[in-house]
């Protein structure tokens, strides 16, 4: 299964190995290497945790006071 913020991870398959695609995402400024690697890992039946948020808005201020950023980084 593929998980991207703000998806609830409680639905993950506990019998599968999981991979978190950690690394710089700098939304829009960094090459998206997570998507092709994630697709490959999905084919190998891993749970894939991709930190890239498909609905990310580059105008959002990257601060814990911003609810969207807080959710992205801290998950709630």
N, C-alpha and C positions, 0 to 999 in steps of 0.2 A: 504494500500500500504506500501511496505517496502522501506525505504530510507537509503542508506549508502553512505559515501563519495566516490566519488565526485558528487553524484547525485544532480541534480537541484530540489529543493523542490517546485518549482512553480507549478508542476503538481499534488500536493497533493489534496486529496478530502476534500474540506472545510466543508463538511457536516458531516464528521466523526470526532470523538475525536482523539486526537493525544497524543502519549507518546514518550518522549525522554528517551532512556535508558542510563542515565548518570551514571558515575562511572568509576573506574579505568579500563583501557583496556590494558595498558602496553604490547602492541602487542607481544604476544607469552609468556609473563611471568605471565599473570593472566588468571585464568579459564574463558572460554567463557560462561558466564551465559546469555549474551544478546541474543544469537541465540535461545535457547529454549523458553525463555520468549517472545521474539519477535514473534516466530511462534504461541504461544498461543494467544497473543494479536491480531495477524492477523486473527485468527479464530473468534475472537470476534468483528471483523470489525473495528479495530483501524488503524490509520496511525501510523506506527512504525518508529522511527528515531534511528537507530543503529549506534553508532560512529565507530564501527569496520570496517575497510577498507579491503575488501577481497584481494586486490592486494598490500597490504602493504609489503614493502621490509625492513627487519630489518636492512639493511645496511644504510638506509637513516638517515642522521644526523637530530636529533630533534632540529632544530633551525629555526627561522623565515626567515633566509637567504636561506633555502632549499625550493624550490618551492612546492614540494610534501607535506612537513610538513606544510608549510604556508596554502596550500589549505585544508589540513586535519583539522587544528585548526581554521582557519579564514574563510574558505569556498569560497575563490575566487582565 
